[in-house]
């Protein structure tokens, strides 16, 4: 087995609660590493190692726990089991009545998951426990449990190693004190030497480590204790027949001689080398060598094979950690670098060990990282943050933990996550803009139908601010006649994740009006990003109104077409009667008169000339009748003298035929021919409606101009009509007038109520050269 690097011995001794001393800061640091590895292995929030000595308990290490949490607060996990060598696991403390009200569960760190591994020595003595805590329930995998069991064995081995080492150091310290007393009392050298030998023999025999005394010249073994004999596999007599080189491999003898040279020069040397037992088996031993005052050489040997194996396992675990990991001492020098961390910097781990990170990467390490490390060292509290490493154009998540000797840094590459987050943020921003600026309302509803979120467009559609609708039932906005159907549709969507359903209903606007809504609701309770029913509402009020108007217009046009056909047939019948009754009779009389004239002329009747004159009068009457009929169909005054003259003539004839007084207030206007024909036709239709429906006694016709608008009014003092019935077939005359007005760009308005007068007004805009917008 290849040993891990062992640092030189440190003369500093650190006191620790519990009745024994740890050799140096690294003895404490190793427990902090164990605790952090246990936390990482389970992906937990916190971890702690509690050691027990002389019925006292104390934290050897803890991470993620507040400093004011006492040791006894972790005792509650002991309730979870009885076997000290099994892992005690609490999957969810809140679900267990034994733990739900415990302070660690109810208050920070809010322990939900707890794992406890008791630390038990080979002889069954309780050494302490490893406790791992997470603030969310979890079930550790078999692989995670195996890692915790390995960590437990390593922690037990480290505790026993440290305690065994402390006992050996105590013996050595006592031995040094005794031998120094001998030097101070030179006058009692022989007696002191005897006493020292006796004390030495007693200490040597009782020491747990192997103690070997050799000659400073021949290097032969002069004295060994029982522990040394057991360690090497020899008896005491066999050991005393050997020399120091006999205990090591031949290839290691140069290293041994170098150590001896250092000891003889006055140094206290700590080294690690392979030793060979009697049966030729090898073990790694740590030996502390020094020169005694009488020139002999003393070595204290302990078997560190297991410790080195555990250190190699530790190194392997650190290398298997998916994150990059480095450890720095208080001066910023690398004490550990795993392969992933070294490859991030383009180096090998051995190239960085012992070097100062801030000097080695002065131009590339970010200032925030350095400040964070200084803060962790100063406050002894862990920090987690994100950092941009410019040379590689990469983002890293750094987790920095304090220790007694420095800091540990775990960092992982989160560049892809940051890019994905940036893309997601951009997408979300675009979506937010689309939602906020869109015409549709987007809503989120909980299972009770209450609104939990509303897009800003609700202000445009329903007049409410988003915070005015949040917390209210969606059915409170629905028209009472549509509530039952809307509730049934919502329950149908709620019953199945992913289900969607269209909707159409009336929603109340803030001003009290009702808006027609079409939309769709989708069940997104299975999506953690939503956890709600997502609804989209589209206001189709204007569209529905336009459709209604279009349908009414189509119906009106259909009825108008039918009316026009009826009017055309009536006009044809009227013209037929006029032609038959007036022209037909005149022509028949004329034909009969001509027959009589011919007969009388043949008989030589002298009165024939008078008869011809009478026939000429009949011809004149026929011509006059023809002109009257033609004028009624299309008065020549309209094109020859203008609209005012035509209206004057039509009003006079209307008064003559009906006996209704017709008052004319006309101001002649120069209009396009089509506009004049339309206004004249409208006046004739108005006269017809007055005769049929109004029972009027007086009619007033006005024609005037106001600016760029020509105004024409036809009003009567008749009985009026109910305008709500305007769409009835009996009012098709009004529809025809509107269509004539619209055809030339004019606007027709009718003002009337039952029992009052009726006024038909036309406003015709005029433009350059009297052209109309059609």
Buried (B, 14 or more C-beta within 10 A) or exposed (E): EEBBEBEEBEEEEEEBEBEBBBBBBBBBBBBBBBBBBBBBBBEBBBBBBBBBBEEEBBBBBBBBBEEEBEBEBBBBBBBBBEEBEEBBBBBBBBEBEEBEEBEBBEEEBBBBBBBBBBBBEEEEEEBBBBBBBBBEEBEBEEEBBEBBBBBBBBBBBBBBBBBBBBBBBBBBEBBEEBBEBBEEEEEEEEEBBEBBBEBBEEBBEEBBBBBBBBBBEEBEBBBBBBBBBEBBBBEEEBBBEBEBBBBBBEEBEEBBEEBBEBBEEEEEBBBBBBBBEBEEEEBBBBBBBBBBEEEBBBBBBBBBBBBBBBBBBBBEBBEEBEBBBBBBBEEBBBBBBBEBBBEBBEBEBEBBBEBBBBEBBEEEBBEEBBEBBEBBBEEEEBBEEEBBBEEBEBBBBBBBBBBBBBBBBBBBBBBEBBEEEEEEEEEEEEEEEEBEEBEBBBBBBEEEBBBBBBBBBBBEBBBBEBEBBBEBEBBEBBBEEBEEEBBEBBEEBBEEEEEBBEBBBBBBBBEEEBBBBBBBBBBBBEEEEBBBBBBBBBBBBEEBEEEEEEEEEEEBEEBBEEBEEEBEEEEEEEEEEBBEEBBBBBBEBBEEBBEBBEEBEEEEBEEBEEBBEEBEEBEEBBEEBBEEBEBBEEBEBBEEBBBBBBBBBBBEBBBEEBEBEBEBEBEBBEBBEEBBBBBBBBBBBBBEBBBEBBEBEEBBBBBEBEEEBBBBBBBBBBBBBEBEEBBEEEBBBBBBBBBBBEEBBBEBEBBBEEEEBBBBBBBBBBEEEEEBEE
